[in-house]
Amino acid sequence: MESLYPSLFELCTSLEKEFNQISEERKQTLKSIASYINQKQGEPIHLISVCTHNSRRSHFGQVASKLAAAYYRKTNIHTYSAGTEATAVHPNTIETLNAIGCKISVLENNFANPTYEVILGSNISSICFSKVIDHPNLPKKDFAAIMTCTEAEQNCPFLPGADIRIGTPYIDPKAHDKSPEAIIHYKSTFELILREWLYAFCDTQ
């Protein structure tokens, strides 16, 4: 049986009370995600968060959407991430996920592009490594593409096989990489993304 780690469940519960921080314009965008999910009830639902380098925001999107789905007990949700080019999951991304209560396991210690299992609780996890949108591990049709940065929106004007493409750009936390407060800024970005995914899922059937 699936169950979230208590710290992650508490984080979701806390952010669920902050939907008033989401602008009305943004809520309309998030409701389009909810509408897509509602239309696919009874079917597997595939959500791919896309950003240029697939190193920070898109992985946060992948994990946050998985976490929000588990919180609302949406068992037919499958979440992924991709980029317009492959690099590696940034260490600050992994450190942040660990800091909020995920458990991290290194599945493949490829120095250039390691593969991580981000564990959210009992039988709930996400596999994270940097990849491009046509990677064989990703669905080729019947998916929603969630564009987490403006650069990816501009560089991917067309995504073959996507049912829908929705832009939810976020400010890149990499500007703080050399700051002593880097993880604070990364955590703020993750919580922003998770809050919005919770809002999207709370509006589903």
Sine and cosine of phi, psi and omega as CSV:
sin_phi,cos_phi,sin_psi,cos_psi,sin_omega,cos_omega
0.00,0.00,0.68,-0.73,-0.01,-1.00
-0.97,0.24,0.65,-0.76,0.15,-0.99
-0.42,-0.91,0.72,-0.69,0.00,-1.00
-0.96,0.28,0.45,-0.89,0.18,-0.98
-0.88,0.48,0.62,-0.78,-0.05,-1.00
-0.81,0.59,-0.63,0.78,-0.02,-1.00
-0.90,0.43,-0.58,0.81,0.01,-1.00
-0.97,0.25,-0.60,0.80,0.08,-1.00
-0.88,0.47,-0.68,0.73,0.01,-1.00
-0.91,0.41,-0.60,0.80,0.05,-1.00
-0.89,0.46,-0.71,0.71,0.03,-1.00
-0.88,0.47,-0.68,0.73,0.00,-1.00
-0.87,0.49,-0.64,0.77,0.01,-1.00
-0.92,0.39,-0.72,0.69,-0.04,-1.00
-0.94,0.33,-0.45,0.89,0.04,-1.00
-0.89,0.46,-0.40,0.92,0.01,-1.00
-1.00,0.04,0.03,1.00,-0.09,-1.00
-0.91,-0.42,0.39,0.92,-0.01,-1.00
-0.89,0.45,-0.34,0.94,0.04,-1.00
-0.92,0.38,-0.23,0.97,0.04,-1.00
-0.99,0.14,-0.15,0.99,0.00,-1.00
-1.00,-0.01,0.77,-0.64,-0.02,-1.00
-0.92,0.39,0.38,-0.92,0.02,-1.00
-0.89,0.45,-0.61,0.79,0.03,-1.00
-0.89,0.46,-0.69,0.73,0.00,-1.00
-0.92,0.39,-0.61,0.79,0.02,-1.00
-0.86,0.50,-0.60,0.80,0.02,-1.00
-0.90,0.44,-0.63,0.77,0.05,-1.00
-0.90,0.43,-0.70,0.71,-0.02,-1.00
-0.91,0.41,-0.53,0.85,0.05,-1.00
-0.92,0.39,-0.42,0.91,0.07,-1.00
-0.94,0.34,-0.52,0.86,0.12,-0.99
-0.92,0.40,-0.71,0.70,0.02,-1.00
-0.86,0.51,-0.66,0.75,0.00,-1.00
-0.89,0.46,-0.67,0.74,0.04,-1.00
-0.87,0.50,-0.72,0.70,-0.01,-1.00
-0.89,0.45,-0.68,0.73,0.00,-1.00
-0.89,0.46,-0.58,0.81,0.01,-1.00
-0.93,0.37,-0.40,0.92,-0.09,-1.00
-0.98,-0.21,0.23,0.97,-0.04,-1.00
-0.83,0.55,0.68,-0.73,-0.04,-1.00
1.00,-0.01,-0.17,0.99,0.02,-1.00
-0.91,-0.42,0.36,-0.93,0.18,-0.98
-0.90,0.45,0.70,-0.72,-0.01,-1.00
-0.91,-0.41,0.83,-0.55,-0.06,-1.00
-0.93,-0.38,0.83,-0.56,-0.03,-1.00
-0.84,-0.54,0.86,-0.51,0.01,-1.00
-0.91,-0.41,0.88,-0.47,0.11,-0.99
-1.00,0.07,0.80,-0.60,-0.13,-0.99
-0.86,-0.51,0.75,-0.66,0.12,-0.99
-0.59,-0.81,0.19,-0.98,-0.15,-0.99
-0.85,0.53,-0.84,0.54,-0.14,-0.99
-0.99,-0.17,-0.06,1.00,-0.03,-1.00
0.74,0.67,0.82,0.57,-0.04,-1.00
-0.76,-0.64,-0.42,0.91,-0.07,-1.00
-0.74,-0.68,-0.99,0.14,-0.14,-0.99
-0.88,0.47,-0.63,0.78,-0.03,-1.00
-0.93,0.36,-0.58,0.81,0.08,-1.00
-0.94,0.35,-0.62,0.79,0.12,-0.99
-0.87,0.50,-0.65,0.76,0.04,-1.00
-0.89,0.45,-0.69,0.73,0.02,-1.00
-0.87,0.50,-0.76,0.65,-0.05,-1.00
-0.95,0.32,-0.66,0.75,-0.02,-1.00
-0.90,0.43,-0.65,0.76,0.01,-1.00
-0.92,0.39,-0.60,0.80,0.08,-1.00
-0.90,0.43,-0.69,0.73,-0.01,-1.00
-0.90,0.43,-0.72,0.70,0.01,-1.00
-0.90,0.45,-0.65,0.76,0.03,-1.00
-0.89,0.46,-0.68,0.73,0.01,-1.00
-0.92,0.40,-0.62,0.79,0.00,-1.00
-0.88,0.48,-0.65,0.76,0.01,-1.00
-1.00,-0.06,0.17,0.99,0.07,-1.00
0.85,0.53,0.70,0.71,0.08,-1.00
-1.00,-0.09,1.00,-0.06,-0.16,-0.99
-0.99,0.14,-0.16,0.99,-0.03,-1.00
-0.99,-0.13,0.24,0.97,-0.03,-1.00
-1.00,-0.08,0.76,-0.65,0.07,-1.00
-0.85,-0.53,0.81,-0.58,-0.10,-0.99
-0.88,-0.48,0.55,-0.83,-0.08,-1.00
-0.57,-0.82,0.10,-0.99,0.17,-0.98
-0.58,-0.82,0.35,-0.94,-0.01,-1.00
-0.34,-0.94,0.17,-0.99,0.03,-1.00
-0.69,-0.72,0.12,-0.99,0.13,-0.99
-0.99,0.17,-0.24,0.97,0.17,-0.99
-0.51,-0.86,0.44,-0.90,-0.01,-1.00
-1.00,-0.09,0.69,-0.72,0.07,-1.00
-0.77,-0.63,-0.99,-0.13,0.09,-1.00
-0.23,-0.97,0.42,-0.91,0.12,-0.99
-0.91,0.41,0.81,-0.59,-0.05,-1.00
-0.93,0.37,0.65,-0.76,0.01,-1.00
-0.81,0.59,-0.56,0.83,0.02,-1.00
-0.92,0.38,-0.49,0.87,0.08,-1.00
-0.89,0.45,-0.74,0.67,0.00,-1.00
-0.92,0.40,-0.68,0.73,0.01,-1.00
-0.87,0.48,-0.63,0.78,0.02,-1.00
-0.91,0.41,-0.71,0.70,0.01,-1.00
-0.89,0.46,-0.59,0.81,0.08,-1.00
-0.92,0.39,-0.64,0.77,-0.05,-1.00
-0.91,0.41,-0.52,0.85,-0.03,-1.00
-1.00,0.10,-0.11,0.99,0.09,-1.00
0.86,-0.52,0.02,1.00,0.11,-0.99
-0.96,0.26,0.44,-0.90,0.16,-0.99
-0.97,-0.23,0.70,-0.71,-0.10,-0.99
-0.92,-0.39,0.77,-0.64,0.08,-1.00
-0.83,-0.55,0.72,-0.69,0.05,-1.00
-1.00,0.04,0.91,-0.41,-0.02,-1.00
-1.00,0.06,-0.58,0.81,-0.01,-1.00
-0.60,-0.80,0.93,-0.38,-0.11,-0.99
-1.00,0.03,0.84,0.54,0.10,-0.99
-0.97,0.26,0.89,-0.45,-0.12,-0.99
-0.84,0.55,-0.64,0.77,-0.06,-1.00
-0.96,0.26,-0.52,0.85,-0.09,-1.00
-0.38,-0.93,0.98,0.22,-0.03,-1.00
-0.90,0.43,0.41,-0.91,0.10,-1.00
-0.95,-0.31,0.79,-0.61,-0.03,-1.00
-0.89,-0.45,0.56,-0.83,0.27,-0.96
-0.97,-0.23,0.87,-0.49,0.03,-1.00
-0.99,-0.16,0.94,-0.33,-0.13,-0.99
-0.99,-0.12,0.82,-0.58,-0.08,-1.00
-0.97,-0.24,-0.17,0.99,-0.02,-1.00
0.30,-0.95,-0.27,-0.96,0.00,-1.00
-0.93,0.37,0.89,-0.46,0.02,-1.00
0.89,0.46,0.45,0.90,0.04,-1.00
-0.75,-0.66,0.89,-0.45,0.01,-1.00
-0.39,-0.92,0.27,-0.96,0.08,-1.00
-0.78,-0.62,0.65,-0.76,0.07,-1.00
-0.99,-0.11,0.85,-0.53,-0.10,-0.99
-0.85,-0.52,0.85,-0.53,0.20,-0.98
-0.40,-0.92,0.36,-0.93,-0.07,-1.00
-0.98,0.18,0.71,-0.71,-0.05,-1.00
-0.41,-0.91,0.34,-0.94,0.06,-1.00
-1.00,-0.02,0.23,-0.97,-0.16,-0.99
-0.90,0.43,-0.38,0.93,0.01,-1.00
-0.99,-0.14,0.31,0.95,0.02,-1.00
-0.88,0.48,0.63,-0.78,-0.06,-1.00
-0.88,0.48,-0.35,0.94,0.01,-1.00
-0.97,0.22,-0.15,0.99,-0.07,-1.00
-0.99,-0.17,0.50,-0.87,0.08,-1.00
-0.89,0.45,0.56,-0.83,-0.05,-1.00
-0.98,-0.20,-0.18,0.98,0.04,-1.00
-0.40,-0.92,0.21,-0.98,0.07,-1.00
0.85,0.52,0.78,0.62,0.05,-1.00
-0.67,-0.74,0.34,-0.94,0.14,-0.99
-0.98,-0.22,0.76,-0.64,0.06,-1.00
-0.99,-0.14,0.88,-0.48,0.00,-1.00
-0.96,-0.26,0.95,-0.32,-0.11,-0.99
-1.00,0.06,0.93,-0.36,-0.12,-0.99
-1.00,-0.05,-0.02,1.00,0.09,-1.00
-0.57,-0.82,0.48,-0.88,-0.04,-1.00
-0.92,0.39,-0.53,0.85,-0.01,-1.00
-0.89,0.46,-0.66,0.76,0.02,-1.00
-0.91,0.41,-0.61,0.79,0.04,-1.00
-0.87,0.49,-0.65,0.76,-0.04,-1.00
-0.96,0.27,-0.58,0.82,-0.08,-1.00
-1.00,0.04,-0.22,0.98,0.05,-1.00
-0.85,-0.53,0.93,0.36,-0.02,-1.00
-0.91,0.41,-0.33,0.94,-0.01,-1.00
-0.60,-0.80,0.76,-0.65,0.04,-1.00
-0.87,-0.49,0.98,-0.22,-0.04,-1.00
-0.84,0.55,0.71,-0.70,0.07,-1.00
1.00,0.00,-0.21,0.98,-0.03,-1.00
-0.96,0.29,0.72,-0.69,0.12,-0.99
-0.95,0.32,-0.60,0.80,-0.09,-1.00
-0.42,-0.91,0.47,-0.88,0.02,-1.00
-0.77,-0.64,0.84,-0.55,-0.10,-1.00
-0.80,-0.61,0.78,-0.62,-0.01,-1.00
-1.00,-0.03,0.87,-0.49,0.11,-0.99
-0.75,-0.66,0.92,0.39,-0.09,-1.00
-0.93,0.36,0.55,-0.84,0.05,-1.00
-0.79,-0.62,0.45,-0.89,0.06,-1.00
-0.93,0.36,0.72,-0.70,-0.05,-1.00
-0.96,0.29,0.84,-0.55,0.02,-1.00
-0.96,0.29,-0.06,1.00,-0.06,-1.00
-0.89,0.46,-0.32,0.95,0.05,-1.00
-0.87,0.49,-0.33,0.94,-0.05,-1.00
-0.97,-0.24,0.16,0.99,-0.11,-0.99
-0.83,0.56,-0.57,0.82,-0.05,-1.00
-0.99,-0.11,0.15,0.99,-0.02,-1.00
-1.00,-0.04,0.55,-0.83,0.10,-0.99
-0.88,0.47,-0.36,0.93,-0.01,-1.00
-0.99,-0.11,0.32,0.95,-0.10,-1.00
-0.81,0.59,-0.74,0.67,-0.08,-1.00
-0.93,0.37,-0.50,0.86,0.09,-1.00
-0.88,0.48,-0.70,0.71,0.00,-1.00
-0.93,0.36,-0.64,0.77,0.04,-1.00
-0.89,0.46,-0.69,0.72,0.00,-1.00
-0.88,0.47,-0.63,0.77,0.04,-1.00
-0.88,0.47,-0.66,0.75,0.04,-1.00
-0.90,0.43,-0.71,0.71,0.01,-1.00
-0.88,0.48,-0.69,0.72,-0.02,-1.00
-0.91,0.42,-0.59,0.81,0.08,-1.00
-0.87,0.48,-0.73,0.68,-0.01,-1.00
-0.91,0.42,-0.70,0.72,0.00,-1.00
-0.90,0.43,-0.66,0.75,0.03,-1.00
-0.84,0.54,-0.67,0.74,-0.02,-1.00
-0.94,0.33,-0.60,0.80,0.06,-1.00
-0.92,0.38,-0.62,0.79,0.07,-1.00
-0.88,0.48,-0.67,0.74,0.03,-1.00
-0.88,0.47,-0.69,0.73,0.01,-1.00
-0.88,0.47,-0.69,0.73,-0.06,-1.00
-0.97,0.25,-0.48,0.88,-0.03,-1.00
-0.93,0.36,-0.29,0.96,-0.03,-1.00
-0.99,-0.11,0.18,0.98,0.00,-1.00
-0.98,-0.18,0.34,-0.94,-0.05,-1.00
-0.98,0.18,0.00,0.00,0.00,0.00
